[in-house]
Amino acid sequence: MLHWHGDQFAIPAEAVELAATPDFPNQAFAAGPEILGLQFHLETHHRDIERWLIGHAETLAAVGIHPEPLRRRAAEVGPALFGAVVRVFAEWLDALSETDR
């Protein structure tokens, strides 16, 4: 998934960690069936990344990141990831509707 910033947060005590990386822990958590916290950009469609690359070119350059590998990787895995994103949100929303019954 795309993690575009260095913001950090602590997971609430009652939450379960769902995703983390060595450099950026606490990327996703759930607290009960109703709360899903995401730090990374699960919602980003691979075709939209070009605007981010252009809009943040100066920031990327400042930390030594060239946009071409990001552009290439988005094209390679983006379509499959978008399908997974749809399933993640659909399953979470389905689970929410089940708790309301």
C-alpha positions in Angstrom: 0.0 0.0 0.0 1.0 3.6 -0.5 2.4 5.4 2.6 3.0 8.9 1.6 4.0 10.7 4.8 5.9 10.3 8.0 3.0 10.9 10.4 2.8 8.5 13.3 0.1 7.6 15.9 -0.3 5.3 18.8 -2.8 2.5 18.5 -5.5 2.7 21.2 -5.1 0.3 24.1 -8.3 -1.7 23.1 -7.3 -1.9 19.4 -5.7 -4.7 17.5 -2.8 -3.9 15.1 -3.5 -5.0 11.6 -0.5 -3.6 9.6 3.0 -2.3 10.3 6.4 -1.8 8.7 9.8 -1.6 10.3 10.1 2.1 9.5 6.5 3.0 10.1 4.7 1.0 12.8 1.0 1.3 13.4 -0.2 1.5 9.9 -3.6 0.0 10.5 -5.8 -1.1 13.4 -9.3 -2.3 14.3 -11.1 -1.5 17.6 -14.2 -3.7 17.7 -16.2 -4.2 14.6 -17.0 -0.5 14.0 -13.6 1.1 13.9 -11.0 0.6 11.2 -8.0 3.0 11.4 -5.7 3.2 8.3 -2.5 5.3 8.1 -1.6 4.2 4.6 -3.6 5.2 1.5 -5.6 2.1 0.8 -8.1 4.1 -1.2 -5.7 5.4 -3.7 -6.3 4.2 -7.3 -3.2 3.5 -9.2 -4.2 5.8 -12.0 -4.3 8.8 -9.6 -0.8 8.5 -8.4 0.6 10.6 -11.2 -1.0 13.7 -9.7 0.7 12.9 -6.4 4.1 12.4 -8.0 3.8 15.8 -9.8 2.4 17.6 -6.8 5.0 16.3 -4.4 8.0 16.2 -6.8 10.0 18.6 -4.6 9.3 16.6 -1.4 10.3 13.3 -3.1 13.5 14.9 -4.5 14.4 16.2 -1.1 14.5 12.7 0.3 16.1 11.1 -2.7 13.1 9.3 -4.1 12.8 9.2 -7.9 9.2 9.0 -9.1 9.8 6.5 -11.9 10.0 3.4 -9.7 6.8 4.5 -8.0 5.1 5.1 -11.3 6.3 1.7 -12.7 5.3 -0.2 -9.5 1.8 1.4 -9.5 1.2 0.3 -13.1 2.4 -3.3 -12.3 0.4 -4.0 -9.1 -2.2 -1.2 -9.1 -5.0 -3.1 -10.8 -4.8 -6.1 -8.5 -4.5 -3.9 -5.5 -7.6 -2.0 -6.4 -9.5 -5.2 -6.5 -8.2 -6.1 -3.1 -9.2 -2.6 -1.8 -12.8 -3.1 -3.0 -12.9 -6.5 -1.2 -11.5 -5.1 2.0 -14.0 -2.3 2.3 -16.9 -4.5 1.1 -16.1 -7.2 3.7 -15.7 -4.6 6.5 -19.0 -2.9 5.5 -20.7 -6.3 5.4 -19.5 -7.1 8.9 -20.8 -3.8 10.1 -24.3 -4.5 8.7 -24.2 -7.9 10.5 -23.5 -6.3 13.8 -26.6 -4.1 13.4 -28.9 -7.1 13.1 
